[in-house]
């Protein structure tokens, strides 16, 4: 990836324009969103400027509009300069839409709004986020193998599987600690959980990096992208980050909870406080911040599945911020778009599952079985109809639906009694497979 070109210094631009250009910029201020977008200099310099202005003058006018609205943050870059952000229209609109779309019930229509359904979807989302967050940082196993491992409770066999397993455990832990204040010790514990048995030096799990030889490079071409702050600065920077995370809503400098969560994500990526696993830790802290502020529906979203589709845009949002004087608006806009896409993906997923369950219930009703199967069993049968080669265990059913082992055992054995599953053994484990006549049995 080619790093974006840094803008010309503002003080240079202020002295360079002729008086008539300065007068025009004051008489006809430039918008903060030229062409409706929050353009970086590297993009703006390739567009035609307004008549009578050079690119440099246009940029100066644009920056003046942004600085007039900028809100400084108690977070600093490695040179000690404050980061800032600007509440331009795309940010305000996205915050409103996300607040609107993530409030209320998980479903407002259909039979899936029970606590059991919510538990099932939460497990699915945790699995999805665990897999894709790890894949963003190099895990190379397939989704099917990883999902089977997590649902079956199998111990990981490879480093990639270990990364995903650790991520799943850490994401579950985030739910448990959501009411705790963020502290350096908590961040270190999350990192330890995420990187256990996956690092070249096992001692690096759960401790800040010890040196300054860590540089962020493009994995494709080796291009240097970022040099993080010196290791000696990390303790103070982490304390400052935690103070920002724990600030209350009555703080004089109010920051919207979503903005705060995104900035925590940004800062951990920017500081790169660990030898490895920085991205996974940053995203885990992001989820902690949202859970702490009551964004419970966010638990059902996977931002990493969206980030994985366009990793270059993710990196570029960091680079635009760093090269434009610490303006985090670029990163905010990018992440808010990602969250909105994740919300839309969840809505599509739930709609699909609603249709699947209705179709399965209809087939069960025609077979006079609907009243004999609970929602967990109906969900399993719907999966079995789509995946006739699937195999289920008591552990995988327990994990998928967040129920006790005895409940999972009862569910599966009852389906065997009804002739809807076959019971077998794989070593010491009971294994339940899909009978070839399942479709016909449900069509009677």
N, C-alpha and C positions, 0 to 999 in steps of 0.2 A: 504494500500500500504506500502510495506517495503521500507524505504529510502535507497538509494544506499550507499555503503561503500565509505567513503572518501579515496582518495589516500594517500599513505605515504608521509610525508613531503619531499620536494625535497632536502633540506639541509641534511637530514638524508641519503637519497639515494646517495648523492654525496660523503659522507665519507665512506659509507658501501662497495661499490664494490672494489674488489681487483684491483691492477694496470693493470693487463692484460685485465680485463673487461672494464676498463675505456679506455685503448688504443684501444680496438676493437670498442667501441662505437664511438670514434673519427675517426677511420680509415674507419668504415663502418656505417655511420649515419643511424638511423632508420627513416622511413618515418612518416610524421604526420598523415597518414591515414593507420594504419596497417590493411591489408586485404581489403583496399579500403574504410574503414569506419572510422568515427571520434569516436573511441571507448573511453568510460569512463573507468576509472580504474576498476569499478565494473563489467564491461564486459570483459575487457582485461585480468583480473586475472584468468578467467576461460578458456582461450585459451592457446594453446601450444606456448611457447615463441620460438624465433629463437634459433637454436642450440648454446649452450655455454653460454646462458644468462638466468638469473633467471627472474621471472615476474617483480620484482622490478627494475632490470637493464633495462629490456625492456621498462618499463614505463618511466624510467628516460630518455632514448634515445628518446622516442616518445615525451615527454614533451619538450626536448631541441629543437627538430625540430619545434614544435608548437610555442615556445617562440621566436624563431628566426624570425618568420613571424608575431608575434602578434602585433596588433595595439591598444595602450591604448586609453581609452575613458575618457572624462571629467565627468564620472558618477562613483559613488562610492558605495561600499557595506556598511553595517551598521557599519563596523569597520574602514571605511575611506580608504579602499584600492580600487584602480581603477579597474573597469571592463575593459575587453579587448575582442577582437575578432580576428580571423585569417581567411584570405581570401584563404581558401583551395579550391581545385578544385570543390567539390560539391556546394559550395557557389557561386563561380564565374560562373559556368555553369548555375545554377538556375537563377541568376540575369540576365544573357544573355537571357535565354529562356523566362522568364517572360517579360522582356523588349520587346522582339520580338513579343510575343503572345498577348500583351496588347496594341500594337500600331496599328494605322490605324483605319479602320471602324469596327463597331460592327458586321457587316456581309458583306462579299464580294460576296455572291451569294444568289439569291432568292429575294423575294419581301418584306423583312422585314427591310430594311435599312432606313426607313423613320423616321422622328423625332417622329411621333406618336407611331411607334413600339418601339423606344428606351424609350419613356416615360412609355409605358406599362411594358416593361421588368424591368425598374428601380423600378417601384412600386412593382413588384413581388419580386425583389431582396431585397428591403427594408423590405418587409413583412417577407421573409425567414430569413434574418439576425436578425430581431427583435424577431421572435419566437424562433429560435435556440439559440441565445445568452442568452435569458431569461431562456430557458430550461436548459442550462449549469449551471445556478445558482439556479435551483430549481423550476421554473415555471412548473406546472403540467397539464395545460389544453391541449386538443388535438389540432393538427395543424388545422384541419378543422374548429373548433369553433373559434380559434384565427384569422384565415384568414377571416372568415365571419365577425367577429367583426370589423376588420380593414377596410375591403372593404366597409362594410355597414355604417361605421362611428358610430357604436353603442358604447355607453359608457361602460367601463368595469364593470363587476359585481363582480369579485373575485380578490383576491390579485394577483394570477397568471396572470389573464387577464390584470390587471393594470401594471404589470411588462412589459408585451409585448406591451401594448399601449404606455407606457412611452418610451420604446426602439424605437418604430417606430417614435414617435415625435422627439426624440433626434437625430436619424439618419437623418431625414429630416433637422433638424437644422444644422447638420454637413455640409451639402451641402451649406447652406446659409453663414456659417462663414469660409469657406475654405480659403478665402484670408486674414483672420485676423491672426495676430501673436498669438501663444499660450501663455497664461498667467495663473497664478494661478486662477484668477477670472473666466476665461473661463472654466477651468477644473472643478471648483466648480459649475458653472452653468450647465455644462453637467451632473454632478453627481446629482444635484438637479432635473433636468428633468427626469433622469433615475430612481430615487428612490422615487419620489413623491408618498405619500400615500402607501408605501410598507414597511416601516421600523418600528421596534418596538418603536423607539423614533423618532417621526416626525422631531424633531429638528436636527437629524443627516443628513437629506437631504441637501446636498450642503455645508457641513462643514467638515473639517478634523476630524478624530477620536480624542477623548479627553484623552484617556488613553492608557496604554500599556498592557492591558489584552487581546488583540486580537491575537490569534494564529491560524495559518492555519492548519487544520487537514483533514485527509481523511474522507469524509462523510460516507464511507462504514464501516470502522473499528475504526475510532477515532484516528488513528495514527498521532502523531504530525509530521508535515512536514516542517513548517517554522515559525520562530518568526521574524516579520518585525521590521524595525528600530523604535526607541523610538519616541513617538508622538512629543516630544520637538524638534526633528530634522526635522520634516516634512516641515515646512515653507522654510527652507534653501534648502532642497532637491528638493522641487517643483520648486523653483526659478532656481536651477541648471538644472533641467529637461527642463524647458521652454527655457532657454538659448541654450541648446543643440538642441531643436526642431526648434528654429528659426535661427540657424546658416546658413549662406548663402553658396552657392556652391563655392564661392571664398575663403572660409575659408581655412586656411593653412592645417588643418587636415581634408581633404575631406572625407565625409562618403556618400556612395551611398544612394539615397533617400529611397529605399526599406529597406536597412539596418537600416537607421535612424527610419523609421516608426515602424519596428519590435522591435527595442530597446526601443522606447517609450512605446510600449505595454508591453515589459518585465519589465521595471522599475516601471510602475504603479502597475503591479502585484506583484513585489518584495517589493515595499514600503508599499503596502496595506494601503493607506492613509485614507481610509474611514471605517466606522463601517460595511458597507455592500455595495455591488454594485461595487466592485473594478474591477472585470473582465469585466463587461459591460462598465465601464468607460474607461478601458484600450483599449478595442476593438474600442470604438467610437473615441478615440484619434488616434488610428492607421488609421482609415479611414480618419480622418481629415488630417493627415500627407500626405497620398497618394493623396488626392484631392488637397492639397496645392501645390504639386509638379507635377500636371498635369496628374496623372494616372487616367484619367476619367473612363476608362473601369473598374477599380477596384470597382466603385460604383455598378456594376452589379454582383459582386461576393459576396458570403456568406461564410466567413471563419468559422463562428460558426457552420454551418451545417457539415463541415468536422471535426472540433474539437469535436463535440458531438459524433461522431462515435468512437473515441478513447480518452476519457478524461484522461486516465492514462498516455498516451504518452505526452500529453500537460503538465501535472504536472511533469513528469519525466524530461522533458527538462529544467524546472526551477531548479529541484533538482540537475541535473548534473552540471549546471552552478554554483550553490551555493557551492557545495561540491568540485569543482575543481578550486578553487582560482578565481572565478569570470569570468571564460571563457565563454562568451555568445555565442560562436560558436555553442554549442549544441542547444540553443534555435533558433538561426538563421537558422540552417539546418532544424530543425523541422518545423518552420513557412514557410520557402520557399517551402518545400514539400507540406504543407497545401495549400499555394497559388496556386501552380501548379495544385493540385487536383481540387481546386475551378475553375480555368481557364478551365480545361478539362470538369468539370461539366457544366459550362456555354456554352461551345461549343456544348456539347451533347444536352443541353436544347434548344439552338437556332436551331440546326439541326432538332430536333423533332418538334418544332413550325413551322419551314419552311415547313416540310412535312404535318403537320396538315392544315396549311393555304392553301397550294396548293390543298389538297384533298377537303377542303371546297369550295374553289373557283371553282374547277371543278364541284362540285355538284350544286353550284349556277349557273354556266354557262349553265349546262344542263337544269336547271329550268328557264333559261332566267331571272335570278335575279342578276347576277354578277354586271352589270353596275348600279344597283339601290342600292347597299350596299357599304358602305365605309369600310376601313380596320378595324375600331373598331367593326362594326357590324359583319364583317366576323369572327373576332376573337371570339366574343361572341357566334356566331352560332357554331363555331368549339368546343367551350367549352360545349355548350348545347348538341351537339350530343354525347359527351363523358359522360356528366352528366345530363341525362334526368330528374333527380329529383331536379336540381338546381333551385334557385329562384334569381331574380335580382331586384335591386331597382335603382332608379335614383342616389342615393348616391353611391352605390357600383360600378355602371358603371362609374360615374364621377371619383371616387378614382382610379379605375383600369386603367384608360386611361389618368389621369391627365388633364381632360378637364373641362370646365365650366358646371354648373348645367343645363343651357339651352341647351347646346350641348348634354349632356347625355339624357335629356328628349326627345329631338328631335329624337335621335338614337332609343330609345326604342319604342316610339310611332309609328315610321315608320315601325319597325319590326312587331308591332301589326297590322298595316294596311296591311302589306304583308302577314299576316297569319302565321308568323314565331314565334310569342310569343303570350301568352295570358295575358290579363291585369286583375288584381284583386285588392283587398284591404286587408291590414292587419292592422287593427286599422285605424290610420290616414294616413298610408303610402300606396302608390301604390306599388304593387308587381307584377312582371312579371315572369311567369312560362313557362315551355317548353311544347308545345302541343304534345300529343301522336303521331300525324301524321307528326311531323317535318321531320323525315327521309324520309318518303314517299313523302312529299311536295318537298324536295330537290332532289328527284330522278326522278321527272317527266320529 
